[in-house]
Amino acid sequence: MTREQLAAALASDNGAWAHEARTVLLAGADFAWLTEGRNTVSALKLWDLWSWRLEGLREAAGTPRTGMPEVVDRLRDAGDAQIHLAVIYGPDRARTVLLSADLAVSIACT
């Protein structure tokens, strides 16, 4: 995956977190395609993991990590779609990007 492909996928997402991630990416942040050379992951399996993490964070701290509730909602809506993962290493924090199987669309971003 190239920087341009990832930026285009993020541009397909009208969410604030995707816009922020795209801005950081285009400013030169490093990124990695976490599922490169691997099979995609089911959105349903990721939903199970992320919803469990969200519930744990709510119980422990009361406030989940930025964007996490939106990711859980979008993963639920994606059903059993196949997902790729990428991460953008910004100067302030890392941002996780969940992408469609063809890498063309951002499903969610934190």
DRENDO-1510 file (C-alpha; in Angstrom, 1 decimal, always signed):
<recs>
REC; n; res; u; v; w
REC; 1; MET; +0.0; +0.0; +0.0 .
REC; 2; THR; +1.3; +3.4; -0.9 .
REC; 3; ARG; +0.9; +6.7; +0.9 .
REC; 4; GLU; -1.4; +7.9; -1.9 .
REC; 5; GLN; -3.6; +4.8; -1.7 .
REC; 6; LEU; -4.0; +5.2; +2.1 .
REC; 7; ALA; -4.8; +8.9; +1.7 .
REC; 8; ALA; -7.4; +8.1; -1.0 .
REC; 9; ALA; -9.0; +5.5; +1.3 .
REC; 10; LEU; -9.1; +8.0; +4.2 .
REC; 11; ALA; -10.7; +10.6; +1.9 .
REC; 12; SER; -13.6; +8.2; +1.3 .
REC; 13; ASP; -14.4; +8.5; +5.0 .
REC; 14; ASN; -16.3; +11.6; +6.1 .
REC; 15; GLY; -15.5; +11.0; +9.8 .
REC; 16; ALA; -13.4; +13.6; +11.8 .
REC; 17; TRP; -10.9; +10.9; +12.8 .
REC; 18; ALA; -10.3; +9.9; +9.2 .
REC; 19; HIS; -9.8; +13.5; +8.2 .
REC; 20; GLU; -7.3; +14.0; +11.0 .
REC; 21; ALA; -5.4; +10.8; +10.1 .
REC; 22; ARG; -5.3; +11.8; +6.4 .
REC; 23; THR; -3.9; +15.2; +7.4 .
REC; 24; VAL; -1.2; +13.7; +9.5 .
REC; 25; LEU; -0.4; +11.1; +6.8 .
REC; 26; LEU; -0.1; +13.8; +4.1 .
REC; 27; ALA; +2.2; +15.9; +6.5 .
REC; 28; GLY; +4.7; +13.0; +6.2 .
REC; 29; ALA; +3.9; +10.7; +9.1 .
REC; 30; ASP; +5.2; +7.1; +8.8 .
REC; 31; PHE; +2.6; +4.4; +8.3 .
REC; 32; ALA; +2.5; +0.6; +8.1 .
REC; 33; TRP; +0.1; -1.8; +6.5 .
REC; 34; LEU; -0.4; -4.3; +9.3 .
REC; 35; THR; -2.0; -7.0; +7.3 .
REC; 36; GLU; +0.4; -6.8; +4.3 .
REC; 37; GLY; +0.9; -10.3; +2.9 .
REC; 38; ARG; -1.7; -11.7; +5.3 .
REC; 39; ASN; -5.3; -12.5; +5.0 .
REC; 40; THR; -8.0; -10.0; +5.8 .
REC; 41; VAL; -9.8; -10.2; +9.2 .
REC; 42; SER; -13.6; -10.4; +9.6 .
REC; 43; ALA; -15.2; -7.2; +10.8 .
REC; 44; LEU; -17.3; -9.3; +13.1 .
REC; 45; LYS; -14.2; -10.7; +14.8 .
REC; 46; LEU; -12.7; -7.2; +15.1 .
REC; 47; TRP; -16.1; -5.9; +16.5 .
REC; 48; ASP; -16.0; -8.6; +19.1 .
REC; 49; LEU; -12.5; -7.6; +20.2 .
REC; 50; TRP; -13.0; -3.8; +20.0 .
REC; 51; SER; -16.4; -3.9; +21.8 .
REC; 52; TRP; -14.8; -6.0; +24.6 .
REC; 53; ARG; -12.0; -3.4; +24.9 .
REC; 54; LEU; -14.4; -0.5; +24.8 .
REC; 55; GLU; -16.5; -2.0; +27.6 .
REC; 56; GLY; -13.3; -2.6; +29.7 .
REC; 57; LEU; -12.1; +0.9; +29.2 .
REC; 58; ARG; -15.5; +2.3; +30.2 .
REC; 59; GLU; -15.5; +0.2; +33.4 .
REC; 60; ALA; -11.9; +1.1; +34.3 .
REC; 61; ALA; -11.7; +4.7; +33.4 .
REC; 62; GLY; -15.2; +5.8; +32.4 .
REC; 63; THR; -14.0; +7.4; +29.2 .
REC; 64; PRO; -12.9; +5.4; +26.2 .
REC; 65; ARG; -10.0; +6.3; +23.9 .
REC; 66; THR; -10.8; +8.9; +21.2 .
REC; 67; GLY; -12.8; +7.5; +18.3 .
REC; 68; MET; -13.2; +4.0; +19.8 .
REC; 69; PRO; -17.0; +4.1; +20.2 .
REC; 70; GLU; -17.3; +5.1; +16.5 .
REC; 71; VAL; -15.0; +2.2; +15.4 .
REC; 72; VAL; -17.1; -0.3; +17.3 .
REC; 73; ASP; -20.3; +1.1; +15.7 .
REC; 74; ARG; -18.8; +1.0; +12.2 .
REC; 75; LEU; -17.4; -2.5; +12.7 .
REC; 76; ARG; -20.9; -3.7; +13.8 .
REC; 77; ASP; -22.4; -2.1; +10.7 .
REC; 78; ALA; -19.8; -3.7; +8.5 .
REC; 79; GLY; -21.0; -7.2; +9.5 .
REC; 80; ASP; -18.8; -10.0; +8.2 .
REC; 81; ALA; -17.0; -7.8; +5.6 .
REC; 82; GLN; -13.3; -8.5; +5.3 .
REC; 83; ILE; -11.0; -5.8; +6.8 .
REC; 84; HIS; -7.3; -4.8; +6.4 .
REC; 85; LEU; -5.5; -2.8; +9.1 .
REC; 86; ALA; -3.0; +0.0; +8.8 .
REC; 87; VAL; -1.5; +2.4; +11.4 .
REC; 88; ILE; -0.3; +5.9; +10.9 .
REC; 89; TYR; +2.4; +7.0; +13.4 .
REC; 90; GLY; +1.7; +10.7; +14.0 .
REC; 91; PRO; +3.8; +13.0; +16.1 .
REC; 92; ASP; +1.3; +12.9; +18.9 .
REC; 93; ARG; -0.1; +9.4; +18.7 .
REC; 94; ALA; -0.7; +6.4; +16.5 .
REC; 95; ARG; -3.9; +6.1; +14.5 .
REC; 96; THR; -5.4; +2.8; +13.5 .
REC; 97; VAL; -7.1; +2.6; +10.1 .
REC; 98; LEU; -9.5; -0.2; +9.2 .
REC; 99; LEU; -9.8; -0.6; +5.4 .
REC; 100; SER; -12.0; -2.5; +3.0 .
REC; 101; ALA; -10.6; -5.8; +1.5 .
REC; 102; ASP; -9.7; -3.9; -1.7 .
REC; 103; LEU; -7.9; -1.2; +0.3 .
REC; 104; ALA; -10.1; +1.5; -1.4 .
REC; 105; VAL; -12.4; +2.5; +1.5 .
REC; 106; SER; -11.8; +3.5; +5.1 .
REC; 107; ILE; -14.2; +1.5; +7.3 .
REC; 108; ALA; -13.2; +3.3; +10.5 .
REC; 109; CYS; -10.3; +5.2; +12.0 .
REC; 110; THR; -9.2; +6.1; +15.5 .
</recs>
